[in-house]
């Protein structure tokens, strides 16, 4: 069963390292036969209006459609001053149960140095409540990002290590996606009393 997987490159910068890693991971999803046609939402090239501003260009409608179709997600966030980036947090204010509910998601931290863990903790703590996204217990942190995942061949031991870890993490995501397939349709939140998380 080929899965439908959406990757969210969370940086608001065009030509970001997050977008580079998202493209790499999308290609690996195809090579590993996890997903035939991964879709990338790049918040640097297709930014959302800052909530609650109106979306006059229909960008959210496009992003929402991709997220609704997805069986699983890869959520990539750069680390800015030890925090998740604003563009990604803004997406989680736009998104709800219909887009993300009970869908497995692999968190990927992006760091130009040795960091990358704090944004993942932040997203685990504050982004899941109302949308009910299901973050895997597994995560991936791409450190020294400028020096890795830059072409088809690894540039050294660290690059090879993160590439192997990425492949394993994507395969784990695929297993979760198959196991949780259709769960968001089987669990109804039509009752307004339970529409928001606790």
N, C-alpha and C positions, 0 to 999 in steps of 0.2 A: 504494500500500500504506500503510494507516494503521498507525502504530507504536503500541506500548504503552510509554509512558514514565512512570516514577515519579520524582517530585521529593522529595528529602529535605531538609526544613527543619531544620537541625541545632541550632538554639538550644533550650535547655531552658526558656526563658521562654515563658509563655503570651502570646499577642498580640505576638509578636516581629516585628521588621523582616524577619527571615529568612523567616517565614511569609508576610508581606506580599509579598515579592519572589517567593516560590515560587508564590503565587496569581496574581501578574501573569504570570510566565513560563508557567504552566499555561494561562492564557487565550490567551497569544500562540502557544503550540504548537497550540491549536485554530484560531486565526485564520489561521495559516500553513499549515493542513492537514497538519501534521506528525503530529499525534496527535489522535484524536477524543475520547478520554476520559482525559486525564492524571490520575494519582493522586498525591496529596500525603501523605507521611508527615511529620507535624508532631511532632517530639520534645518540643515544649513542651506539647502537649495530650495526647499519648500516649507518655509517657516509658517507656523500658525500665528494668528493674531493673539496678542496677550489677552488672556481671559479677564473680563467678560466682553471684550470688544467683539463687534459683529464681524463675521467672516464674509466679506463682500466678494471674495474671489473663489469661494467654494473649495478651499484647500482642505478644511476639515472634512468635508463630504468625501473627498478622494481618500484621505487617510483613513477615515472611518470605514469606508467600504473595504479597503485592504485588510484592516484589522478584523472586521467581522468575518471575512472569508478564511482567516488564518486558523490553523489547528494548533499552532504554537508560535512563540515569539522569541526573538533574541533582542534584548534591550541593552544597548551600548551607551555608556555614559563616560565622558571625559571627567577628570577630576580638576575642578577649578577651585583653588583655595581650599582644598579639602572637602568640597561639596559637589553634589550632583549639579549639572548645569541647568540654568533656568528654562531653556527651551524644552528639555525633557520633562521637567516638573510641570510646565505649562501643558504639555500633551496629556499628562495624567489628570489635569483638571478638566480638560475637554472630554477625555475618554470615560466610558462607563461600563456597566455590566455587559451590554450588548456587544461591545467591541472586545472586551478582555476577560469577561467572567469565566472563571474556572478553566482558563487556558494556561498550560505550562509555559514558563518563560525562563530562559537562561540569562542571567545577568552577566554583563561583560564590562569590567572597568578598564579605562584607557588612561595611561599615565606616561608623561614624557620622562619621568624619573622612576623612583622606586615605590611610589604611592599607588593609589587606585582602589584601596579597600574601603575608605570612608564613604564615598558616594554609594557603594553597594549596600552598606549598612543603613544609610539614610533612606534609600529606596525601599529596602525591606521594612523599615519602620514606618514609613509615611505614605507610600504610594498605592498600597493594595486595598485599603479599607473599603471604599465604595465600589471599586471596579472588580474586586475579587480576583485579580490576577494571581496565579499560583507560581511563585518563584521556586525554582528547583533548589534543593539543598546544595547542589553543586554550583559553582560559579567560576568565572574565568577572569583573570587580571592580566592585561597585556602591558607590561612595564617596558620602559625604554622603547616606546612604540615607534619612534622614527627609525630604529635599527632592525625591526623585525617585520615579517609579512609583507616584504616589498617586492616580491617577484615569485616566480614559480619554484625557485630553489632556495633552500635555507642559506643564510649567510654565516652560520656558525652554530655552536652548540646551544646557545640560549634561544636562538631563532628556531632551531629544530625542536627543542624542548617545548616551547609554547605552541608550535604547530601540532605536535603530537597530543598535547593536552587539549587543544582546541578540537581536534578530531574526536577525541574521546568524549568531550563535553557535548558536542553536537550529536553524537550517537546516543548519549544518555537522554538528551532532549527528545530525540526521536522516539525512544522507548516510552517516555512519559506521555508524549503526544498520542501515541497509539493507545496507551492505557486509559487516558482521560478523554478519548474521542467522544464528542457529543455530550459531555457532562453538562456544559452550559445550557443546552436545550432541555435536559432532563430535570434540572433544578430550576424551578420557577421563582422569580422575584417580582411577580405581578402584584403581590400584596404590598401596598405602600408602607405598611407597618414595618416591613423587612427590607425595604429598598436600599437603605444605607447600612453599612457595617457598623459594628459596635466599637 
